[in-house]
Amino acid sequence: MGQRILVVDDEPDLLELVRVNLSQAGFEVETAETGWQALERARRSVPDLLILDLMLPDLSGTEVCRHLRADSALGEVPIIMLTARADEVDRVVGLEIGADDYVTKPFSPRELTLRVRA
């Protein structure tokens, strides 16, 4: 069984695209469409990696990241931000709050898979 990745985004088509590509690369993929759902799923079963959108309907990706980093059981889980927010200030804030990498939409599924492997 491959490493477990939790992908969080409110766009169903994007979730499916990422899920299919990462599953084909040998990863076990779980998805969440809201920030609170992501936190609940991460706490229930700690993922090896989290791919996180910044713009979620209930709790922003930055808040999800802050909650994860403050949680002793989840604080070390690597996080890749996957978002349409491409401004330098957004990238800097994402990395400052604890993201390990930052990928902007539109993105290459192949590049994302390579970043996940890295």
C-alpha positions in Angstrom: 0.0 0.0 0.0 1.3 3.5 -0.9 1.6 6.5 1.2 -1.7 8.2 2.2 -2.4 11.6 0.9 -5.3 13.9 1.9 -6.4 16.3 -0.9 -8.5 19.2 0.2 -10.3 21.3 -2.4 -13.9 22.5 -3.0 -13.8 21.8 -6.7 -15.0 18.2 -7.4 -13.4 18.0 -10.8 -10.0 19.1 -9.5 -10.3 16.6 -6.6 -11.0 13.8 -9.1 -8.1 14.8 -11.4 -5.6 14.9 -8.5 -7.1 11.7 -7.0 -6.8 9.7 -10.2 -3.3 10.9 -11.0 -1.9 10.2 -7.5 -3.7 6.9 -7.3 -2.1 5.8 -10.6 1.2 6.8 -9.2 0.7 4.4 -6.3 -0.6 6.6 -3.6 -3.6 6.0 -1.4 -5.8 9.2 -1.8 -8.5 10.5 0.5 -10.4 13.7 -0.3 -12.1 16.5 1.6 -14.1 19.5 0.3 -14.1 21.7 3.3 -11.5 22.8 5.9 -13.4 21.3 8.8 -13.8 18.0 7.0 -10.1 18.0 6.3 -9.2 18.5 9.9 -11.6 15.8 11.0 -10.2 13.3 8.5 -6.6 14.2 9.3 -7.2 13.7 13.0 -9.0 10.4 12.4 -6.1 9.0 10.4 -2.9 11.0 10.1 -1.9 11.3 6.4 1.6 11.2 5.1 1.0 14.4 3.1 -1.7 17.0 2.7 -2.5 18.9 -0.5 -4.5 21.9 0.5 -6.4 24.6 -1.4 -6.3 28.1 0.2 -9.9 29.1 -0.8 -12.3 26.8 0.9 -16.0 27.5 1.7 -15.8 27.3 5.5 -12.3 27.5 6.9 -9.5 29.0 4.8 -6.5 26.8 3.8 -4.3 29.1 5.9 -6.5 28.4 9.0 -6.4 24.7 8.3 -2.6 24.9 8.0 -2.4 26.8 11.3 -4.6 24.2 13.0 -2.5 21.4 11.7 0.8 23.0 12.7 -0.5 23.6 16.3 -1.6 20.0 16.7 1.1 17.8 18.2 -0.1 14.7 16.2 -0.3 16.5 12.9 2.3 19.3 13.2 4.9 17.5 11.1 2.6 16.4 8.2 4.0 17.9 5.0 1.7 20.3 3.3 1.6 21.3 -0.4 -0.6 24.4 -1.0 -2.5 24.0 -4.4 -4.2 27.2 -5.2 -5.2 29.8 -7.8 -3.7 32.5 -5.6 -0.4 33.1 -7.4 0.7 36.5 -6.1 4.0 36.6 -4.3 2.4 37.7 -1.1 0.1 34.7 -1.1 3.1 32.3 -1.7 5.1 34.0 1.1 2.2 33.8 3.5 1.6 30.2 2.7 5.2 29.2 3.3 5.4 31.4 6.4 2.5 29.6 8.1 4.0 26.2 7.5 3.4 25.0 4.0 6.3 22.9 2.6 5.6 23.7 -1.0 3.3 25.9 -3.1 1.8 25.0 -6.5 -0.4 27.4 -8.4 -3.5 26.6 -10.6 -3.6 25.8 -13.4 -1.0 23.1 -12.7 0.5 20.0 -14.4 -0.7 16.8 -12.8 2.6 15.3 -13.7 4.6 18.1 -11.9 2.3 17.8 -8.9 3.0 14.0 -8.7 6.7 14.7 -8.9 6.5 17.3 -6.1 4.5 14.8 -4.0 7.3 12.2 -4.5 9.9 14.8 -3.5 
